[in-house]
Amino acid sequence: MALPAFLENIPKVTRNILITNVIVFVATLINQDFMYGTFAMFYPASPLFRWWQPLTHMFMHGGFMHILFNMYTLVMFGMVVERALGTNKFLILYFVAGFGAVALHTGVEWLQAQSLSPNSAAYIDLLRTPVVGASGAIYGVLVAFAMLYPQARMTLIFPPVTLDAKWMVAIFIGIELLTGITGTQMGIAHFAHLGGALFAFLLVLYWRKTGAIWRR
C-alpha cells in the first residue's frame, strides 16, 4: 500500500520514527497503565524498571501537545539533518542523543537519590515517577542542525523572534540548564534534554574532526 504523499517526501528514518511514535501514542491512549508501566523509563533501582525502557521511553509521550511539538520539530529539522548526514548517520545520531539523554537524566536522579532516605516519600516518588518522550533525541537533532547550518534562520511561533540557528539553539539549551538547576518547570526532564544535546554535539564534533561528517 502506497504511503500518503506527505509521508513519501519525508526521509526514511525520520518517517519511520514519526510513524512509530504515533502508533505507540495511540496504543497508550488505549491502555495507558500497561504502556506506562511497561515501556516508560523508570529509575534503575525501581521495581518497575525493565532493561528495554531506555529505548522504548523515546517513543512514548505524555499527551497530545507533547507528541505534536516533538514530531513537528522532528519532521522540520530531522528531514534536513537526515538528508545532510545520510540515513545511517542520522539513525546513529538520533539514538546516541536519545541514550545520552536518559544517561544524564538517570545520573542526576542518582545524585538526588544519594541525599534521600530509602524510606522517604521523596525517594519513593523518585522510584515511581516515569520519564517518557523523544525530547532528548529531538534536542540532539536540533543541535546537529545548528552545527551543520549555524547561519540558518529560525523563527519561534511565540514570541515571533528570528535568530541564527546557532544562537536560537544555544538559548534553548541555556533555558534548559537554568530551569534544570533551579528546579522550575517541574515535571519536565530538563537534564534529559541537555543530555541529548550534549551527546549529539560531541558526536557531530567527532564526525567533523575526523572528516566523516559528509561521508555516506
Secondary structure, DSSP 8 states (H G I E B T S, - for coil): ----HHHHTS-HHHHHHHHHHHHHHHHHHH-HHHHHHHHSB--TTSTT--TTHHHHGGG--SSHHHHHHHHHHHHHHHHHHHHHH-HHHHHHHHHHHHHHHHHHHHHHHHHHHHTS-TTSHHHHHHHH--B--SHHHHHHHHHHHHHH-TT-EEE-SSS--EEEHHHHHHHHHHHHHHHHHHT-STTS-HHHHHHHHHHHHHHHHHHHHHT-TT--
